[in-house]
């Protein structure tokens, strides 16, 4: 049928995508209803559809492609970005999706899609049909929100596998966050994993130059677990960072 091939090639789409092909809203609605009836597609949520494999009936689009289509500006973030880059330790069935536009959390095809408010436009890249934070912002975001990284032990394991980072991007992105606490947290973590992440001394020094005299807990988890005060960074950190060895190399 006319337009079917073009629509099926999208893998995940909304009404606006179909209307762009048909130039007729009624025709678009009719096509979508027929495709749903014939099980060519599944409804992900309101105004979002995923194409099915005609032989097996399963959805072709993965969770990253779906996340990137929920809103015009949505992208994969936090631990889900670690997952995409293949460095996760735990299997998560929660997909963190960042956007400036609120959407209601929903479940689809075994995954729970959770909205995370996005404040920044930097460090977001397009990889095929997937929008996602680049490796540098992924690391900074997860250090900033360890609750969305799966906790400190998971964060450490992901960092050990992350590979070398771009020091200039890290310094640039930290200026956008403009957070004394984050400078301290990032400086402490990058110093701990400087070999495996390819961190230059200049980057660590810049982090140190931007901290203040206030003492911070690394995160809420730190308040409940064994911890230690690191005077250089004015941080109270989980002991796991001190007992774990340097990161491994890729």
N, C-alpha and C positions, 0 to 999 in steps of 0.2 A: 504494500500500500504506500501511496505517496507520502514522503517525509519520514516513514518508519526507519529507514536505514540511517538517516541523519540523526534522528532522535536516539536510536539505539547506540550510536557511536559516542554519545555524550556520557554514557554510563551512569551519571547522576545529574539530575536537571530539575528545573522548576517550570511553572507555567509560562514565565516570560521567555524562557529559552525556546519552548515550542512555538509560542506566538511569533517569535522572531523568524521562524521558518515558514509559518502558515500565513502570517499577516492577518489573521482572523481569529478573534478570541473564541468564538463559538466553535470553530473548527478545531482549535487547540483543545478545548474542553472535551470535545467528542473523541478526539484521538486518544487522549489520556484515559478516558473512561473505557474505550475499547481495549487499550493495552492492559489496563488493570484487569478487565474481565478475562482476557486471554492469558493472563499471568505472564505477560512479557515484562512487566515492571511490578514493583512493590511500592506502596506509599511509605515513605520514611517518617514523615510528619506532614503537617499542613503545608501544601505547596512545595513539597520536596519528594522526588521519586528516584528510585534506583532501578537500573536495568537488570534483568535476570538472565542467567545462562539458560537457554531454551532446552538444553539436554537434561540438566540437573535441577533447574529451578532455583538455584541459589543466586544471591545478589553478586554482581560482578565487582562493583565498586567496594573498595576497602574502607575502613573507618577514617582514614586520613583524607581520602577524596570526599567522603560525605561531610566531614567536619569543615572542609574548605568551601562547601557549597551552602552551608546553613544560612549564612548571611553574606552580603556582598563583600564584607571586610573580614570575615571569620578566618581563623587560622589555628593550626595545631600548636599546642603550647605545653610548657611545664613537663611533667614526667612523660606525657604522650609524645613529646618531641624527642626525648631520650629514646623512647620505644621505637620511633620512626628511624632514628639513626643507628639502631641495633645495639645500644649499649646498656639496655635495662637488665636488671637482675631478676626482679619479680615480674610475674605476668599480671597485668592490670586489665580489668574489663571496664574501667572508667576512662573515657576519652575527654581530656581537658581541651575546650574550645574557647579561644579568646576572641572578643569582638567588642566594639564600642556600642553595639546595638544589642539590647537585652533579648534573649530568647528563653523560653521555658525548657528546663532540662527534660530529656526524653530518653526512652530505651528503644533500641532497634537492633535486631539481628545479633543479640547476645552482648551488646555494648550499651553502657549508659553514657550519654553525652551531657557534659556539665558545662554550663556557661561560666566563664571567668572574665570579669570586666577588664578591658584593655585600655590603658591610658596613653600608650606610646606607639609611634609609627615606625620606629627604627628597628633594624634587625629582622625584618620579615621578608622571606624570599619565596619565590615560586619555583617549585620543582615538578614540572609536568602539570598535573591537575591538582597538585597539593600546595597549599600555602602553609608555611611553617616558620617558626623562629630559626634563624641560623644557629650554628653551633655555639657562637659566642654569647648571643642573647639567651639561648637555652640554658647555658651554664649559669649566667648571672641571675636569670629568673628563678631557677631552682635553688640557688643559694639564698636568694631573697625570700622565697616561700618554700621552706623545707617541707611544710605540710602537703604541698602539691608535688613534691619530689618523691613522696613515699617514705619520708623520714630520713634521718641522717645516715643510717647504715646504707640505705638504698642509694642515697646521693653519693656517698663515698665510692661505692662499687661502680656507679655509672661514670664518675669522674676518672676512675682508674682505666676505663676503656675508651674515653672520649677522644684521645689523640691530641695532636698539637692544635693550639688555638692561635688566632690572629691577635697579637698584643695591641696593635693600633685600634682595632675594633673594641676591645675590652675597655681601653682608656676613653675612647669616644663615647661608648654607651654609658659608662659610669657617670659621665658629665650630665647626660640626660636624666638619669635617676636622681642625681643631686642629693644623695642621702649619706650622711656621715656614718651611720650605722652600717649601711651596705658597703661603703668603702672599707670599713674595718673587717666585716665578714668576708668579703671577697679577697682582701689582702691576706688575711689569715689562711684561707683555703688555698689560694693560688700559691702561696709560699710553701704550703705543705705538699702540694702536687706540682711544683714548678718544673720538675724534670719531665714527667710524663705529659704535661700539658704544654710544654715548650714556653714557659713563662720567663720573660726577661726581668732582670733585677730592676730595671727602670720602671716597669709596671708595678712591681711590689712597692717601690719607693713612692711612686705617685699615689698609690692607695694610702700608704702611711702618712703622707703629707696632708691628706684630706680627712683624717679622723679628728675627733675631739677628745676632751678629757672625761666625758661621760662614760660610765661603765654600762655595757649592754649585755644582756643574755643573748646568746646566739639565736635562740628561738624559744618558743613555749615548752618544747620537749626538754630543753636543757634544764628547766626549773624542776623537772620531775626525776631526772636521772643524775647519776654521778657526774660531776663536772669539775672544771678547774679554771681559775682565772689566769688569762694570758696578758701580762702587763703591757707587752709591746703593742697589742691591739686593743687594750681596754675591753676585752671580751671575756665573758664566762662561757666556756665551750664544753660540749659533751666530751667525756674522756675517750670515746671511741676514736676521735681524731688524733689523739696522742698515742694510742696503743697500736693503731694500724700503721703498717709500713708504707713507704713511698709507693706511688702509683707505678703500675707496670707499663711497659712500652708496647705499642702496636707494632 
